């Protein structure tokens, strides 16, 4: 059963508020729930620990030029979301 901790739940709420679709799988893969993210031309994944519910890492790709940004740990994930441009990154 998917149960994110408070920080991971806040990140998921932020993603949804920012217009992302967040798909939570029914079962974890190994010890991680890999949540699929999408918003327009952004695609990505947010990994959340199945044991403690911690947000582990995020990966977002701007599809038109395949520019990818990644962050590990809650603070890097939040930093990435704080500087996420509306229309993707340039290389």
C-alpha positions, 0 to 999 in steps of 0.5 A, spaced: 500 500 500 502 506 497 503 511 503 508 517 502 511 520 508 509 528 509 515 531 505 513 526 499 506 527 500 507 535 499 511 534 493 506 530 490 501 535 491 505 540 488 506 536 482 498 536 481 497 543 483 502 545 478 498 541 472 502 534 472 498 528 472 501 523 477 500 516 476 501 511 482 502 504 481 498 498 484 505 495 487 512 497 488 517 495 483 522 492 488 522 497 494 520 503 490 514 506 487 515 509 481 510 514 480 509 516 472 509 524 471 506 528 465 504 535 463 504 537 456 510 535 453 514 534 460 514 526 462 518 523 468 518 519 474 518 520 481 521 514 485 518 513 492 521 508 497 516 503 499 519 502 506 519 509 509 515 513 503 521 518 502 521 521 496 528 518 493 529 522 486 525 525 480 527 525 473 523 530 468 524 530 460 522 535 456 520 531 450 521 536 444 529 536 445 530 530 450 533 535 455 533 531 461 533 534 469 534 529 475 534 530 482 535 526 488 532 527 495 527 531 497 531 538 497 533 537 490 526 535 488 523 541 490 529 545 487 528 542 481 520 544 481 522 551 483 526 552 477 521 548 472 520 552 466 513 552 463 516 550 456 522 546 457 529 547 457 534 549 452 540 544 451 
